[in-house]
Amino acid sequence: MAYGDAAGNPEVRAMDITEEVTGEVTEEVAGEVTEEVTRVAPVDRLLQEMSGEMTRRQIQDAVGIKHENHFRKAYLVPALQAGWIEMTIPDKPRSSKQRYRLTPAGAERRKQGRKNRTNPAG
């Protein structure tokens, strides 16, 4: 890529480089932020719907997701990995009697989420 004007003016060259780098960084950061928001928002929605011990189907119905694979990937697994929910039978993850419940960390996250929605300024 050629920088600068026909006379080789360095100010024009610096502006070209700045615009190019700024565009690259902006796209990269925007992608990371979008990914983080997309990943966290569904989990927060799941936490808001949790009540006692619930089956996967009960939680899935509560958040209004029809596709099981999407629910597991976008909601259930991230919440489990973050430690915000736990299995009632961790040794048998595929048990028909498996239920999920909030952990103390999940209850705190849910509480913070509610507080942020009622008071967006902090």
C-alpha positions in Angstrom: 0.0 0.0 0.0 1.4 3.4 -0.9 1.3 6.1 1.8 1.6 9.8 1.5 0.8 12.2 -1.4 2.6 12.5 -4.7 5.2 14.8 -3.0 5.8 12.2 -0.2 4.2 14.4 2.4 4.8 12.5 5.7 1.7 14.0 7.4 -0.5 12.4 4.7 1.4 9.1 5.2 0.8 9.2 9.0 -2.9 9.8 8.5 -3.1 6.8 6.1 -1.4 4.5 8.6 -3.5 5.8 11.5 -6.7 5.2 9.6 -5.6 1.7 8.5 -4.5 0.6 12.0 -7.5 2.2 13.7 -9.8 0.4 11.4 -8.1 -2.9 12.1 -8.1 -2.4 15.9 -11.8 -1.2 15.9 -12.9 -4.3 14.0 -10.9 -6.6 16.3 -12.2 -5.0 19.5 -15.8 -4.9 18.2 -15.6 -8.6 17.4 -14.3 -9.4 20.9 -17.0 -7.3 22.6 -19.7 -8.8 20.5 -18.5 -12.3 21.3 -18.4 -11.5 25.0 -21.9 -9.9 25.1 -23.3 -12.8 23.0 -21.8 -15.4 25.3 -22.8 -13.7 28.6 -26.3 -12.5 27.9 -27.8 -16.0 27.4 -26.2 -17.2 30.6 -27.6 -14.3 32.5 -31.0 -15.0 31.0 -30.7 -18.6 32.2 -29.8 -17.5 35.7 -32.8 -15.2 35.9 -35.1 -18.1 35.1 -33.6 -20.6 37.6 -35.8 -21.6 40.5 -34.7 -24.4 42.8 -33.7 -27.6 41.1 -34.8 -27.8 37.5 -34.4 -30.3 34.6 -32.7 -29.2 31.4 -36.0 -29.2 29.7 -37.6 -27.0 32.4 -34.8 -24.4 32.1 -34.9 -24.6 28.3 -38.6 -24.0 28.3 -38.3 -21.1 30.8 -35.8 -19.3 28.6 -37.9 -20.0 25.5 -35.3 -21.9 23.5 -36.6 -24.7 21.2 -33.4 -26.3 20.0 -31.6 -28.5 22.5 -28.1 -28.2 21.0 -28.2 -24.5 20.9 -29.5 -24.3 24.4 -26.7 -26.6 25.7 -24.0 -24.7 23.7 -25.1 -21.1 24.4 -26.7 -21.4 27.8 -26.2 -24.6 29.9 -22.5 -25.4 29.2 -21.2 -21.8 29.7 -23.2 -21.5 33.0 -21.8 -24.8 34.2 -18.2 -23.9 33.2 -18.5 -20.5 34.9 -19.6 -22.3 38.1 -23.0 -20.4 38.2 -25.1 -23.6 38.1 -24.3 -27.1 39.1 -25.6 -30.6 38.5 -27.4 -32.4 41.3 -25.9 -35.7 40.2 -22.4 -34.7 38.9 -21.2 -38.3 38.6 -24.0 -39.1 36.1 -24.4 -36.1 33.8 -26.7 -38.0 31.5 -29.0 -39.3 34.2 -32.8 -39.0 33.5 -33.0 -37.7 37.1 -30.4 -34.9 36.5 -31.4 -31.5 37.8 -29.5 -28.2 37.8 -29.5 -25.5 40.6 -27.8 -22.2 41.2 -24.6 -22.1 43.0 -23.8 -19.3 45.5 -21.8 -17.6 42.8 -24.7 -18.0 40.4 -27.1 -16.5 42.9 -24.7 -13.5 43.3 -24.4 -13.1 39.6 -28.2 -13.1 39.2 -28.5 -10.6 42.0 -25.9 -8.3 40.3 -27.8 -8.7 37.0 -31.0 -7.6 38.6 -29.3 -4.7 40.3 -27.7 -3.5 37.0 -31.1 -3.6 35.2 -32.8 -1.5 37.9 -29.9 0.9 38.3 -27.9 1.0 35.0 -25.6 3.8 36.4 -24.2 1.4 38.9 
